[in-house]
Amino acid sequence: MRVLHVTHSGVASGGEIALGRLAKQVRSRGIDNVVACGADGRLADDIRATGVPVEVVRVPSSLAERRKAQLRGAATVMAVPATLVYAARIGRTARRLRADVIHTNSMKAHVAGMMAGWCTRTPVIVHLRDDLTQLRAGRAITALVDWLLQRVPAAVVGCSGHVLRVARIPDVPTAVVYSGVPPEMVNDHARSDCEEPVVGMVARIAEWKGQHLFLDAAAIVAEAEPQARFRIVGAPLFSEEPYLERLRVQADQGNLAGRVEFTGFTSDPAAEYDRLAVAVACSIEPEPFGQVVVEAMARGCPVVAPTEGGPLEAITPEVDGLLVPPRDAPSLAEAILRLLRDPSLRTLLGARAVETVKARFTVEVTADPFIDILQKVQK
């Protein structure tokens, strides 16, 4: 069996990092595979470094430069020729490599990859890493995705049960394939308590990720705990620099001034979680899964996350983390303060979180249902 994993992106964002980890694990199981990236760069280099071959299947620039939110009205029609070109390129690559399965991993790759699979009669596994109810694309794009999903895939997998439930999947094999963490990220040692009460958020800088909500909660925490410090780890990727500037202005206000650090991109998230007394996830839209949640849990860092989307499937509240109502800064601040003021609770939740990750969220575990789906598709 040879699998062609396809993503339109060349950027190492959350879904692409998860794809790289999964592809490495699939290859370690004796399955031949290749990752097709939409551009050369850091993502392709990182995947090559794991021993998985990479093909650059370029996305036409007119399509690559358009965000989902821009695919509305006339822009939808203008994107059609570029999408057909991208689909043809995927199809030619699949034929040349004699791929037995096309595995799509991003929205543009889903559309073009399903077209390529239909034309080449290659089975397609669609890997949903987005909540389709939050696409922000126009109705024509949403309808096209729905139409293709009803007719083309041999199987559909999702990064959480949540994304599968909201996607209205047809009568084909489905499976939840969580975005697993590499086993080397799991902290097998007792975590020493942080010397400083540092609260942090690790995520791409994007408005829907909720860094502004984090700062709203941080202002409440800072008033109650004068020693508390805050870290925002991540960088803007898709023309989101203006949002970062607004965050910097917000962080310079009132009692937050001088207490918030923006670190930029990190290539070592484990080290960032190890610096934190509390890790926060506070997306203002349902998180498809929440890879940073399980990464922090793997390091034994207690996590506060919202009661919707993927975090509901990762965290058992009061057992291995805390859940709070979404988009609610006072509740978020209350949970953070509770953890900052109770070191024994932080230690207990962190230790249990590590055990949860070992049992459910290492890539060695999460790859199993994907391998099962591959075998079903091949029968």
Buried (B, 14 or more C-beta within 10 A) or exposed (E): BEBBBBBBBBBBBBBBBBBBBBBBBBBBEEBBBBBBBBBEBBBBEBBBEBEBBBBBBBBBEBBBEBEBEBBBEEBBEEBEEBBBBBBBBBBEBBEEBEBBBBBBBBBBBBBBBBBBBBBBEBBBBBBBBBBBEBBBBBEBBBEBBBEBBEEBBBBBBBBBBBBBEBBEBEEBBBBBBBBBBBBEBBBEEEBEEBEEBBBBBBBBBBBBBBBBBBBBBBBBBBEEBEEBBBBBBBBBBBEBEEBBEBBEEBBEEEBBEEBBBBBEEEEEBBEBBBBBBBBBBBBBBBBBBBBBBBBBBBBBBBBBBBBBBBBBBBBEBEEBBBBBEBBBBEBBBBBBBBBBEEEEBBBBBBBBBBBBBBEBBBBBBBBBBBBBBBEBBEE
